[in-house]
Amino acid sequence: LVSLFSIESPVLQSCSAVKQDVDVGIEAVKLYRQTDPTELCILALQKVMCAYHFPECNSDRESLDKICYDTCQEMENECGITLPFFASVGDRCMPVEEARSTKCTSGGYTTRPLTPALATAAALLLAAVLSF
């Protein structure tokens, strides 16, 4: 049995992958723009990578693997790079023609209220990731 917070946990492995991919994105910004990324750029990179590694679900059978157009566009505007610049698996950004689609993952914060149990689990997960 694998605990949600153990090192073998797929959740922590994905969190580690998010951090690694954000670091690769930061290096891509430095390479292509010849400058350090701004705080807004780093936040946009984090948002895209969270959407990339943690797609939202409509049900147990349907995950929203595409990243919302606005989320990807924010990264491009703030960082000057697009996902294919540094993502080895290609572009999962929603095309501009589907910009109004809701069948995508934004990587943003939820507007749904957290239950006390979910808030506690999120705090424990964050603490585990930050100490990793």
N, CA, C and O atoms as CSV, one atom per row, in Angstrom:
chain,resi,resn,atom,element,x,y,z
A,1,LEU,N,N,0.846,-1.181,0.000
A,1,LEU,CA,C,0.000,0.000,0.000
A,1,LEU,C,C,0.891,1.243,0.000
A,1,LEU,O,O,1.791,1.370,0.831
A,2,VAL,N,N,0.638,2.146,-0.924
A,2,VAL,CA,C,1.431,3.366,-1.052
A,2,VAL,C,C,0.646,4.531,-0.469
A,2,VAL,O,O,-0.481,4.803,-0.883
A,3,SER,N,N,1.242,5.206,0.481
A,3,SER,CA,C,0.617,6.375,1.083
A,3,SER,C,C,0.643,7.530,0.098
A,3,SER,O,O,1.552,7.623,-0.726
A,4,LEU,N,N,-0.337,8.403,0.175
A,4,LEU,CA,C,-0.377,9.597,-0.666
A,4,LEU,C,C,0.881,10.426,-0.486
A,4,LEU,O,O,1.309,11.111,-1.415
A,5,PHE,N,N,1.481,10.373,0.699
A,5,PHE,CA,C,2.620,11.218,1.003
A,5,PHE,C,C,3.951,10.477,0.977
A,5,PHE,O,O,4.976,11.057,1.335
A,6,SER,N,N,3.965,9.207,0.561
A,6,SER,CA,C,5.233,8.482,0.477
A,6,SER,C,C,5.963,8.875,-0.791
A,6,SER,O,O,5.363,9.413,-1.722
A,7,ILE,N,N,7.252,8.609,-0.825
A,7,ILE,CA,C,8.082,8.989,-1.973
A,7,ILE,C,C,7.655,8.239,-3.239
A,7,ILE,O,O,7.873,8.728,-4.348
A,8,GLU,N,N,7.045,7.050,-3.082
A,8,GLU,CA,C,6.602,6.278,-4.250
A,8,GLU,C,C,5.258,6.762,-4.792
A,8,GLU,O,O,4.811,6.301,-5.843
A,9,SER,N,N,4.631,7.663,-4.099
A,9,SER,CA,C,3.305,8.134,-4.477
A,9,SER,C,C,3.327,8.804,-5.844
A,9,SER,O,O,4.188,9.645,-6.101
A,10,PRO,N,N,2.392,8.446,-6.728
A,10,PRO,CA,C,2.302,9.134,-8.026
A,10,PRO,C,C,2.072,10.637,-7.876
A,10,PRO,O,O,2.514,11.423,-8.714
A,11,VAL,N,N,1.376,11.037,-6.801
A,11,VAL,CA,C,1.133,12.464,-6.591
A,11,VAL,C,C,2.446,13.193,-6.349
A,11,VAL,O,O,2.705,14.221,-6.975
A,12,LEU,N,N,3.284,12.672,-5.446
A,12,LEU,CA,C,4.567,13.333,-5.179
A,12,LEU,C,C,5.494,13.249,-6.378
A,12,LEU,O,O,6.262,14.178,-6.626
A,13,GLN,N,N,5.439,12.154,-7.128
A,13,GLN,CA,C,6.250,12.058,-8.340
A,13,GLN,C,C,5.813,13.115,-9.341
A,13,GLN,O,O,6.653,13.724,-10.003
A,14,SER,N,N,4.514,13.339,-9.459
A,14,SER,CA,C,4.021,14.382,-10.365
A,14,SER,C,C,4.398,15.767,-9.869
A,14,SER,O,O,4.737,16.641,-10.667
A,15,CYS,N,N,4.344,15.977,-8.550
A,15,CYS,CA,C,4.764,17.275,-7.995
A,15,CYS,C,C,6.233,17.522,-8.300
A,15,CYS,O,O,6.626,18.637,-8.643
A,16,SER,N,N,7.031,16.490,-8.174
A,16,SER,CA,C,8.452,16.607,-8.489
A,16,SER,C,C,8.641,16.924,-9.969
A,16,SER,O,O,9.497,17.730,-10.331
A,17,ALA,N,N,7.842,16.290,-10.823
A,17,ALA,CA,C,7.920,16.549,-12.267
A,17,ALA,C,C,7.518,17.986,-12.588
A,17,ALA,O,O,8.105,18.607,-13.474
A,18,VAL,N,N,6.526,18.520,-11.880
A,18,VAL,CA,C,6.121,19.915,-12.083
A,18,VAL,C,C,7.296,20.830,-11.788
A,18,VAL,O,O,7.610,21.721,-12.578
A,19,LYS,N,N,7.948,20.613,-10.648
A,19,LYS,CA,C,9.086,21.451,-10.275
A,19,LYS,C,C,10.204,21.343,-11.315
A,19,LYS,O,O,10.785,22.354,-11.711
A,20,GLN,N,N,10.500,20.132,-11.752
A,20,GLN,CA,C,11.544,19.935,-12.764
A,20,GLN,C,C,11.177,20.651,-14.065
A,20,GLN,O,O,12.026,21.299,-14.679
A,21,ASP,N,N,9.920,20.536,-14.483
A,21,ASP,CA,C,9.504,21.172,-15.727
A,21,ASP,C,C,9.494,22.692,-15.621
A,21,ASP,O,O,9.817,23.382,-16.588
A,22,VAL,N,N,9.127,23.220,-14.457
A,22,VAL,CA,C,9.192,24.669,-14.258
A,22,VAL,C,C,10.651,25.122,-14.350
A,22,VAL,O,O,10.950,26.147,-14.963
A,23,ASP,N,N,11.549,24.361,-13.742
A,23,ASP,CA,C,12.980,24.694,-13.831
A,23,ASP,C,C,13.463,24.678,-15.279
A,23,ASP,O,O,14.231,25.551,-15.683
A,24,VAL,N,N,13.023,23.697,-16.059
A,24,VAL,CA,C,13.382,23.642,-17.486
A,24,VAL,C,C,12.801,24.848,-18.219
A,24,VAL,O,O,13.457,25.427,-19.085
A,25,GLY,N,N,11.577,25.225,-17.875
A,25,GLY,CA,C,10.955,26.411,-18.472
A,25,GLY,C,C,11.722,27.680,-18.153
A,25,GLY,O,O,11.896,28.539,-19.017
A,26,ILE,N,N,12.184,27.800,-16.909
A,26,ILE,CA,C,12.975,28.970,-16.508
A,26,ILE,C,C,14.257,29.029,-17.335
A,26,ILE,O,O,14.655,30.097,-17.797
A,27,GLU,N,N,14.894,27.884,-17.516
A,27,GLU,CA,C,16.116,27.843,-18.324
A,27,GLU,C,C,15.819,28.182,-19.787
A,27,GLU,O,O,16.630,28.828,-20.450
A,28,ALA,N,N,14.661,27.749,-20.291
A,28,ALA,CA,C,14.272,28.077,-21.670
A,28,ALA,C,C,14.071,29.586,-21.825
A,28,ALA,O,O,14.477,30.166,-22.832
A,29,VAL,N,N,13.452,30.214,-20.838
A,29,VAL,CA,C,13.263,31.669,-20.875
A,29,VAL,C,C,14.626,32.360,-20.901
A,29,VAL,O,O,14.853,33.273,-21.694
A,30,LYS,N,N,15.521,31.921,-20.034
A,30,LYS,CA,C,16.860,32.516,-19.993
A,30,LYS,C,C,17.570,32.358,-21.340
A,30,LYS,O,O,18.241,33.279,-21.805
A,31,LEU,N,N,17.419,31.192,-21.958
A,31,LEU,CA,C,18.080,30.923,-23.233
A,31,LEU,C,C,17.480,31.737,-24.374
A,31,LEU,O,O,18.209,32.384,-25.127
A,32,TYR,N,N,16.160,31.709,-24.503
A,32,TYR,CA,C,15.506,32.343,-25.655
A,32,TYR,C,C,15.329,33.845,-25.501
A,32,TYR,O,O,15.326,34.572,-26.494
A,33,ARG,N,N,15.181,34.322,-24.262
A,33,ARG,CA,C,14.965,35.761,-24.064
A,33,ARG,C,C,16.199,36.478,-23.539
A,33,ARG,O,O,16.238,37.707,-23.473
A,34,GLN,N,N,17.206,35.695,-23.167
A,34,GLN,CA,C,18.463,36.247,-22.671
A,34,GLN,C,C,18.257,37.141,-21.442
A,34,GLN,O,O,18.925,38.162,-21.276
A,35,THR,N,N,17.326,36.735,-20.599
A,35,THR,CA,C,17.038,37.462,-19.363
A,35,THR,C,C,16.424,36.501,-18.359
A,35,THR,O,O,15.892,35.457,-18.734
A,36,ASP,N,N,16.499,36.852,-17.095
A,36,ASP,CA,C,15.837,36.050,-16.073
A,36,ASP,C,C,14.330,36.250,-16.168
A,36,ASP,O,O,13.873,37.349,-16.481
A,37,PRO,N,N,13.548,35.198,-15.902
A,37,PRO,CA,C,12.094,35.341,-15.952
A,37,PRO,C,C,11.578,36.216,-14.812
A,37,PRO,O,O,12.156,36.241,-13.725
A,38,THR,N,N,10.502,36.920,-15.067
A,38,THR,CA,C,9.850,37.731,-14.040
A,38,THR,C,C,9.042,36.813,-13.115
A,38,THR,O,O,8.837,35.637,-13.414
A,39,GLU,N,N,8.594,37.365,-12.000
A,39,GLU,CA,C,7.733,36.605,-11.089
A,39,GLU,C,C,6.446,36.169,-11.795
A,39,GLU,O,O,5.967,35.053,-11.592
A,40,LEU,N,N,5.890,37.062,-12.628
A,40,LEU,CA,C,4.663,36.720,-13.360
A,40,LEU,C,C,4.915,35.584,-14.338
A,40,LEU,O,O,4.050,34.731,-14.535
A,41,CYS,N,N,6.080,35.567,-14.944
A,41,CYS,CA,C,6.448,34.476,-15.840
A,41,CYS,C,C,6.525,33.166,-15.071
A,41,CYS,O,O,5.982,32.154,-15.514
A,42,ILE,N,N,7.189,33.175,-13.934
A,42,ILE,CA,C,7.330,31.951,-13.141
A,42,ILE,C,C,5.960,31.448,-12.691
A,42,ILE,O,O,5.713,30.242,-12.707
A,43,LEU,N,N,5.077,32.345,-12.295
A,43,LEU,CA,C,3.718,31.941,-11.918
A,43,LEU,C,C,2.978,31.330,-13.104
A,43,LEU,O,O,2.258,30.343,-12.948
A,44,ALA,N,N,3.154,31.915,-14.290
A,44,ALA,CA,C,2.508,31.380,-15.487
A,44,ALA,C,C,3.075,29.997,-15.836
A,44,ALA,O,O,2.326,29.104,-16.232
A,45,LEU,N,N,4.380,29.820,-15.692
A,45,LEU,CA,C,4.999,28.509,-15.922
A,45,LEU,C,C,4.435,27.475,-14.945
A,45,LEU,O,O,4.108,26.358,-15.346
A,46,GLN,N,N,4.322,27.837,-13.688
A,46,GLN,CA,C,3.785,26.926,-12.677
A,46,GLN,C,C,2.352,26.535,-13.001
A,46,GLN,O,O,1.967,25.376,-12.846
A,47,LYS,N,N,1.574,27.495,-13.447
A,47,LYS,CA,C,0.169,27.245,-13.775
A,47,LYS,C,C,0.055,26.259,-14.938
A,47,LYS,O,O,-0.744,25.324,-14.891
A,48,VAL,N,N,0.860,26.476,-15.979
A,48,VAL,CA,C,0.825,25.576,-17.134
A,48,VAL,C,C,1.291,24.179,-16.735
A,48,VAL,O,O,0.693,23.185,-17.147
A,49,MET,N,N,2.344,24.098,-15.946
A,49,MET,CA,C,2.868,22.787,-15.556
A,49,MET,C,C,1.908,22.046,-14.632
A,49,MET,O,O,1.808,20.821,-14.708
A,50,CYS,N,N,1.204,22.762,-13.763
A,50,CYS,CA,C,0.181,22.111,-12.940
A,50,CYS,C,C,-0.942,21.566,-13.815
A,50,CYS,O,O,-1.414,20.450,-13.598
A,51,ALA,N,N,-1.367,22.342,-14.795
A,51,ALA,CA,C,-2.404,21.881,-15.720
A,51,ALA,C,C,-1.913,20.685,-16.527
A,51,ALA,O,O,-2.675,19.759,-16.804
A,52,TYR,N,N,-0.658,20.711,-16.895
A,52,TYR,CA,C,-0.045,19.650,-17.695
A,52,TYR,C,C,0.022,18.346,-16.904
A,52,TYR,O,O,-0.331,17.288,-17.424
A,53,HIS,N,N,0.471,18.416,-15.659
A,53,HIS,CA,C,0.672,17.201,-14.861
A,53,HIS,C,C,-0.548,16.773,-14.064
A,53,HIS,O,O,-0.651,15.611,-13.671
A,54,PHE,N,N,-1.477,17.694,-13.817
A,54,PHE,CA,C,-2.675,17.391,-13.041
A,54,PHE,C,C,-3.925,17.814,-13.800
A,54,PHE,O,O,-4.595,18.762,-13.391
A,55,PRO,N,N,-4.260,17.128,-14.906
A,55,PRO,CA,C,-5.456,17.515,-15.655
A,55,PRO,C,C,-6.722,17.324,-14.825
A,55,PRO,O,O,-6.839,16.386,-14.036
A,56,GLU,N,N,-7.656,18.234,-15.025
A,56,GLU,CA,C,-8.944,18.128,-14.338
A,56,GLU,C,C,-9.731,16.969,-14.947
A,56,GLU,O,O,-9.412,16.498,-16.039
A,57,CYS,N,N,-10.748,16.519,-14.243
A,57,CYS,CA,C,-11.580,15.413,-14.711
A,57,CYS,C,C,-13.042,15.838,-14.764
A,57,CYS,O,O,-13.520,16.570,-13.898
A,58,ASN,N,N,-13.743,15.372,-15.789
A,58,ASN,CA,C,-15.192,15.545,-15.855
A,58,ASN,C,C,-15.879,14.405,-15.125
A,58,ASN,O,O,-16.956,14.572,-14.553
A,59,SER,N,N,-15.241,13.248,-15.154
A,59,SER,CA,C,-15.783,12.054,-14.519
A,59,SER,C,C,-14.625,11.087,-14.311
A,59,SER,O,O,-13.474,11.409,-14.607
A,60,ASP,N,N,-14.937,9.905,-13.801
A,60,ASP,CA,C,-13.898,8.890,-13.630
A,60,ASP,C,C,-13.357,8.407,-14.971
A,60,ASP,O,O,-12.297,7.783,-15.028
A,61,ARG,N,N,-14.074,8.690,-16.033
A,61,ARG,CA,C,-13.674,8.177,-17.350
A,61,ARG,C,C,-13.161,9.242,-18.308
A,61,ARG,O,O,-12.672,8.909,-19.387
A,62,GLU,N,N,-13.261,10.508,-17.941
A,62,GLU,CA,C,-12.842,11.572,-18.863
A,62,GLU,C,C,-11.983,12.601,-18.145
A,62,GLU,O,O,-12.440,13.291,-17.234
A,63,SER,N,N,-10.722,12.688,-18.576
A,63,SER,CA,C,-9.860,13.748,-18.057
A,63,SER,C,C,-9.698,14.808,-19.143
A,63,SER,O,O,-9.770,14.517,-20.337
A,64,LEU,N,N,-9.482,16.025,-18.705
A,64,LEU,CA,C,-9.355,17.160,-19.624
A,64,LEU,C,C,-7.866,17.415,-19.857
A,64,LEU,O,O,-7.258,18.268,-19.210
A,65,ASP,N,N,-7.290,16.652,-20.798
A,65,ASP,CA,C,-5.848,16.665,-21.017
A,65,ASP,C,C,-5.334,17.930,-21.698
A,65,ASP,O,O,-4.162,18.276,-21.550
A,66,LYS,N,N,-6.177,18.606,-22.423
A,66,LYS,CA,C,-5.739,19.846,-23.078
A,66,LYS,C,C,-5.659,20.970,-22.048
A,66,LYS,O,O,-6.491,21.066,-21.146
A,67,ILE,N,N,-4.649,21.811,-22.200
A,67,ILE,CA,C,-4.494,22.977,-21.320
A,67,ILE,C,C,-5.246,24.135,-21.966
A,67,ILE,O,O,-5.121,24.365,-23.169
A,68,CYS,N,N,-6.022,24.859,-21.176
A,68,CYS,CA,C,-6.843,25.947,-21.697
A,68,CYS,C,C,-5.994,26.986,-22.450
A,68,CYS,O,O,-4.864,27.288,-22.065
A,69,TYR,N,N,-6.560,27.507,-23.505
A,69,TYR,CA,C,-5.880,28.486,-24.353
A,69,TYR,C,C,-5.382,29.675,-23.541
A,69,TYR,O,O,-4.235,30.096,-23.696
A,70,ASP,N,N,-6.239,30.220,-22.674
A,70,ASP,CA,C,-5.855,31.402,-21.881
A,70,ASP,C,C,-4.653,31.128,-20.985
A,70,ASP,O,O,-3.806,32.002,-20.799
A,71,THR,N,N,-4.572,29.932,-20.434
A,71,THR,CA,C,-3.455,29.565,-19.565
A,71,THR,C,C,-2.155,29.532,-20.362
A,71,THR,O,O,-1.139,30.072,-19.926
A,72,CYS,N,N,-2.192,28.900,-21.527
A,72,CYS,CA,C,-0.998,28.840,-22.380
A,72,CYS,C,C,-0.634,30.225,-22.915
A,72,CYS,O,O,0.544,30.568,-23.007
A,73,GLN,N,N,-1.641,31.014,-23.263
A,73,GLN,CA,C,-1.392,32.357,-23.786
A,73,GLN,C,C,-0.759,33.254,-22.727
A,73,GLN,O,O,0.085,34.095,-23.038
A,74,GLU,N,N,-1.172,33.068,-21.473
A,74,GLU,CA,C,-0.580,33.827,-20.375
A,74,GLU,C,C,0.920,33.519,-20.266
A,74,GLU,O,O,1.733,34.424,-20.076
A,75,MET,N,N,1.278,32.229,-20.390
A,75,MET,CA,C,2.682,31.854,-20.333
A,75,MET,C,C,3.452,32.470,-21.499
A,75,MET,O,O,4.557,32.981,-21.321
A,76,GLU,N,N,2.868,32.417,-22.680
A,76,GLU,CA,C,3.537,33.001,-23.848
A,76,GLU,C,C,3.709,34.516,-23.680
A,76,GLU,O,O,4.767,35.059,-23.998
A,77,ASN,N,N,2.674,35.194,-23.184
A,77,ASN,CA,C,2.754,36.645,-22.990
A,77,ASN,C,C,3.779,37.025,-21.928
A,77,ASN,O,O,4.551,37.966,-22.115
A,78,GLU,N,N,3.789,36.292,-20.806
A,78,GLU,CA,C,4.665,36.636,-19.687
A,78,GLU,C,C,6.103,36.155,-19.869
A,78,GLU,O,O,7.044,36.786,-19.385
A,79,CYS,N,N,6.265,35.030,-20.573
A,79,CYS,CA,C,7.589,34.404,-20.665
A,79,CYS,C,C,8.216,34.473,-22.053
A,79,CYS,O,O,9.434,34.370,-22.197
A,80,GLY,N,N,7.386,34.645,-23.063
A,80,GLY,CA,C,7.909,34.686,-24.430
A,80,GLY,C,C,8.249,33.316,-24.994
A,80,GLY,O,O,8.969,33.217,-25.988
A,81,ILE,N,N,7.739,32.257,-24.370
A,81,ILE,CA,C,7.948,30.905,-24.881
A,81,ILE,C,C,6.613,30.177,-24.911
A,81,ILE,O,O,5.657,30.577,-24.247
A,82,THR,N,N,6.563,29.106,-25.687
A,82,THR,CA,C,5.374,28.258,-25.746
A,82,THR,C,C,5.752,26.859,-25.264
A,82,THR,O,O,6.935,26.537,-25.160
A,83,LEU,N,N,4.775,26.045,-24.977
A,83,LEU,CA,C,5.013,24.719,-24.427
A,83,LEU,C,C,5.956,23.861,-25.282
A,83,LEU,O,O,6.823,23.193,-24.718
A,84,PRO,N,N,5.830,23.847,-26.596
A,84,PRO,CA,C,6.751,23.003,-27.378
A,84,PRO,C,C,8.225,23.420,-27.276
A,84,PRO,O,O,9.099,22.639,-27.650
A,85,PHE,N,N,8.522,24.613,-26.787
A,85,PHE,CA,C,9.915,25.030,-26.617
A,85,PHE,C,C,10.636,24.141,-25.618
A,85,PHE,O,O,11.839,23.917,-25.745
A,86,PHE,N,N,9.909,23.628,-24.616
A,86,PHE,CA,C,10.595,22.874,-23.570
A,86,PHE,C,C,9.880,21.614,-23.107
A,86,PHE,O,O,10.381,20.932,-22.213
A,87,ALA,N,N,8.741,21.282,-23.672
A,87,ALA,CA,C,8.031,20.067,-23.278
A,87,ALA,C,C,8.309,18.968,-24.297
A,87,ALA,O,O,8.012,19.113,-25.483
A,88,SER,N,N,8.874,17.888,-23.825
A,88,SER,CA,C,9.286,16.822,-24.735
A,88,SER,C,C,8.117,16.060,-25.353
A,88,SER,O,O,8.291,15.403,-26.379
A,89,VAL,N,N,6.950,16.133,-24.760
A,89,VAL,CA,C,5.815,15.383,-25.297
A,89,VAL,C,C,4.944,16.224,-26.226
A,89,VAL,O,O,3.878,15.773,-26.645
A,90,GLY,N,N,5.372,17.409,-26.544
A,90,GLY,CA,C,4.644,18.230,-27.503
A,90,GLY,C,C,3.667,19.193,-26.878
A,90,GLY,O,O,3.659,19.403,-25.665
A,91,ASP,N,N,2.859,19.764,-27.711
A,91,ASP,CA,C,1.954,20.835,-27.304
A,91,ASP,C,C,0.607,20.273,-26.894
A,91,ASP,O,O,-0.064,19.621,-27.694
A,92,ARG,N,N,0.208,20.518,-25.661
A,92,ARG,CA,C,-1.123,20.121,-25.203
A,92,ARG,C,C,-2.002,21.333,-24.992
A,92,ARG,O,O,-3.048,21.233,-24.351
A,93,CYS,N,N,-1.596,22.484,-25.524
A,93,CYS,CA,C,-2.405,23.697,-25.391
A,93,CYS,C,C,-3.579,23.663,-26.358
A,93,CYS,O,O,-3.453,23.231,-27.503
A,94,MET,N,N,-4.710,24.125,-25.875
A,94,MET,CA,C,-5.912,24.239,-26.689
A,94,MET,C,C,-5.654,25.253,-27.799
A,94,MET,O,O,-5.130,26.331,-27.519
A,95,PRO,N,N,-6.005,24.947,-29.048
A,95,PRO,CA,C,-5.780,25.919,-30.131
A,95,PRO,C,C,-6.688,27.142,-29.996
A,95,PRO,O,O,-7.737,27.086,-29.355
A,96,VAL,N,N,-6.272,28.226,-30.602
A,96,VAL,CA,C,-7.017,29.487,-30.504
A,96,VAL,C,C,-8.457,29.324,-30.983
A,96,VAL,O,O,-9.361,29.982,-30.468
A,97,GLU,N,N,-8.672,28.456,-31.960
A,97,GLU,CA,C,-10.035,28.238,-32.480
A,97,GLU,C,C,-10.970,27.685,-31.413
A,97,GLU,O,O,-12.190,27.811,-31.523
A,98,GLU,N,N,-10.400,27.075,-30.386
A,98,GLU,CA,C,-11.204,26.489,-29.314
A,98,GLU,C,C,-11.012,27.242,-27.996
A,98,GLU,O,O,-11.189,26.676,-26.917
A,99,ALA,N,N,-10.650,28.507,-28.095
A,99,ALA,CA,C,-10.322,29.311,-26.913
A,99,ALA,C,C,-11.460,29.387,-25.902
A,99,ALA,O,O,-11.206,29.538,-24.707
A,100,ARG,N,N,-12.692,29.287,-26.347
A,100,ARG,CA,C,-13.836,29.388,-25.429
A,100,ARG,C,C,-14.270,28.038,-24.864
A,100,ARG,O,O,-15.238,27.962,-24.108
A,101,SER,N,N,-13.565,26.985,-25.226
A,101,SER,CA,C,-13.925,25.651,-24.754
A,101,SER,C,C,-13.712,25.529,-23.252
A,101,SER,O,O,-12.785,26.113,-22.691
A,102,THR,N,N,-14.581,24.763,-22.618
A,102,THR,CA,C,-14.417,24.476,-21.194
A,102,THR,C,C,-13.899,23.050,-20.996
A,102,THR,O,O,-13.765,22.592,-19.861
A,103,LYS,N,N,-13.609,22.356,-22.082
A,103,LYS,CA,C,-13.086,20.989,-22.000
A,103,LYS,C,C,-11.564,21.027,-21.963
A,103,LYS,O,O,-10.883,20.445,-22.807
A,104,CYS,N,N,-11.056,21.731,-20.958
A,104,CYS,CA,C,-9.616,21.895,-20.812
A,104,CYS,C,C,-9.301,22.130,-19.344
A,104,CYS,O,O,-10.200,22.351,-18.532
A,105,THR,N,N,-8.019,22.080,-19.012
A,105,THR,CA,C,-7.552,22.313,-17.649
A,105,THR,C,C,-6.850,23.653,-17.593
A,105,THR,O,O,-5.959,23.926,-18.397
A,106,SER,N,N,-7.246,24.492,-16.646
A,106,SER,CA,C,-6.668,25.840,-16.568
A,106,SER,C,C,-5.405,25.890,-15.717
A,106,SER,O,O,-4.567,26.770,-15.908
A,107,GLY,N,N,-5.261,24.968,-14.790
A,107,GLY,CA,C,-4.112,25.007,-13.894
A,107,GLY,C,C,-4.245,26.077,-12.827
A,107,GLY,O,O,-3.323,26.298,-12.041
A,108,GLY,N,N,-5.391,26.740,-12.800
A,108,GLY,CA,C,-5.606,27.818,-11.834
A,108,GLY,C,C,-6.196,27.298,-10.549
A,108,GLY,O,O,-6.311,26.092,-10.332
A,109,TYR,N,N,-6.561,28.220,-9.719
A,109,TYR,CA,C,-7.138,27.871,-8.436
A,109,TYR,C,C,-8.627,27.622,-8.591
A,109,TYR,O,O,-9.297,28.245,-9.415
A,110,THR,N,N,-9.125,26.710,-7.792
A,110,THR,CA,C,-10.541,26.403,-7.838
A,110,THR,C,C,-11.341,27.484,-7.097
A,110,THR,O,O,-10.857,28.090,-6.141
A,111,THR,N,N,-12.557,27.704,-7.556
A,111,THR,CA,C,-13.423,28.650,-6.855
A,111,THR,C,C,-14.357,27.910,-5.898
A,111,THR,O,O,-15.130,28.524,-5.163
A,112,ARG,N,N,-14.270,26.570,-5.923
A,112,ARG,CA,C,-15.082,25.787,-5.004
A,112,ARG,C,C,-14.489,25.860,-3.610
A,112,ARG,O,O,-13.269,25.788,-3.461
A,113,PRO,N,N,-15.323,26.003,-2.577
A,113,PRO,CA,C,-14.783,26.069,-1.215
A,113,PRO,C,C,-14.164,24.729,-0.814
A,113,PRO,O,O,-14.668,23.669,-1.185
A,114,LEU,N,N,-13.084,24.783,-0.063
A,114,LEU,CA,C,-12.438,23.575,0.440
A,114,LEU,C,C,-13.134,23.117,1.712
A,114,LEU,O,O,-13.472,23.921,2.581
A,115,THR,N,N,-13.338,21.832,1.802
A,115,THR,CA,C,-13.836,21.287,3.058
A,115,THR,C,C,-12.661,21.255,4.030
A,115,THR,O,O,-11.512,21.266,3.590
A,116,PRO,N,N,-12.912,21.214,5.330
A,116,PRO,CA,C,-11.795,21.146,6.285
A,116,PRO,C,C,-10.863,19.953,6.019
A,116,PRO,O,O,-9.644,20.091,6.125
A,117,ALA,N,N,-11.422,18.792,5.678
A,117,ALA,CA,C,-10.595,17.606,5.418
A,117,ALA,C,C,-9.724,17.818,4.176
A,117,ALA,O,O,-8.550,17.449,4.173
A,118,LEU,N,N,-10.291,18.406,3.128
A,118,LEU,CA,C,-9.536,18.659,1.907
A,118,LEU,C,C,-8.475,19.727,2.140
A,118,LEU,O,O,-7.370,19.624,1.607
A,119,ALA,N,N,-8.788,20.736,2.918
A,119,ALA,CA,C,-7.812,21.782,3.236
A,119,ALA,C,C,-6.640,21.195,4.011
A,119,ALA,O,O,-5.491,21.559,3.764
A,120,THR,N,N,-6.918,20.293,4.942
A,120,THR,CA,C,-5.857,19.639,5.712
A,120,THR,C,C,-4.991,18.774,4.804
A,120,THR,O,O,-3.764,18.806,4.899
A,121,ALA,N,N,-5.630,17.998,3.920
A,121,ALA,CA,C,-4.882,17.151,2.991
A,121,ALA,C,C,-4.016,18.000,2.063
A,121,ALA,O,O,-2.872,17.641,1.786
A,122,ALA,N,N,-4.544,19.111,1.588
A,122,ALA,CA,C,-3.778,20.001,0.708
A,122,ALA,C,C,-2.586,20.601,1.444
A,122,ALA,O,O,-1.499,20.708,0.877
A,123,ALA,N,N,-2.777,20.988,2.684
A,123,ALA,CA,C,-1.683,21.554,3.480
A,123,ALA,C,C,-0.605,20.511,3.726
A,123,ALA,O,O,0.582,20.822,3.637
A,124,LEU,N,N,-1.000,19.273,4.035
A,124,LEU,CA,C,-0.022,18.207,4.237
A,124,LEU,C,C,0.738,17.894,2.950
A,124,LEU,O,O,1.948,17.673,2.985
A,125,LEU,N,N,0.042,17.873,1.824
A,125,LEU,CA,C,0.680,17.613,0.545
A,125,LEU,C,C,1.677,18.722,0.215
A,125,LEU,O,O,2.795,18.446,-0.220
A,126,LEU,N,N,1.280,19.951,0.418
A,126,LEU,CA,C,2.170,21.077,0.154
A,126,LEU,C,C,3.410,21.012,1.042
A,126,LEU,O,O,4.523,21.249,0.574
A,127,ALA,N,N,3.220,20.694,2.319
A,127,ALA,CA,C,4.357,20.581,3.237
A,127,ALA,C,C,5.287,19.459,2.805
A,127,ALA,O,O,6.508,19.596,2.885
A,128,ALA,N,N,4.715,18.345,2.346
A,128,ALA,CA,C,5.542,17.223,1.890
A,128,ALA,C,C,6.325,17.592,0.640
A,128,ALA,O,O,7.497,17.237,0.517
A,129,VAL,N,N,5.692,18.296,-0.284
A,129,VAL,CA,C,6.364,18.706,-1.511
A,129,VAL,C,C,7.471,19.699,-1.211
A,129,VAL,O,O,8.566,19.589,-1.762
A,130,LEU,N,N,7.207,20.659,-0.352
A,130,LEU,CA,C,8.209,21.674,-0.045
A,130,LEU,C,C,9.394,21.099,0.719
A,130,LEU,O,O,10.497,21.639,0.634
A,131,SER,N,N,9.192,20.026,1.455
A,131,SER,CA,C,10.299,19.420,2.197
A,131,SER,C,C,11.025,18.374,1.358
A,131,SER,O,O,12.041,17.834,1.795
A,132,PHE,N,N,10.528,18.083,0.177
A,132,PHE,CA,C,11.056,17.057,-0.714
A,132,PHE,C,C,12.365,17.429,-1.267
A,132,PHE,O,O,12.948,16.669,-2.040
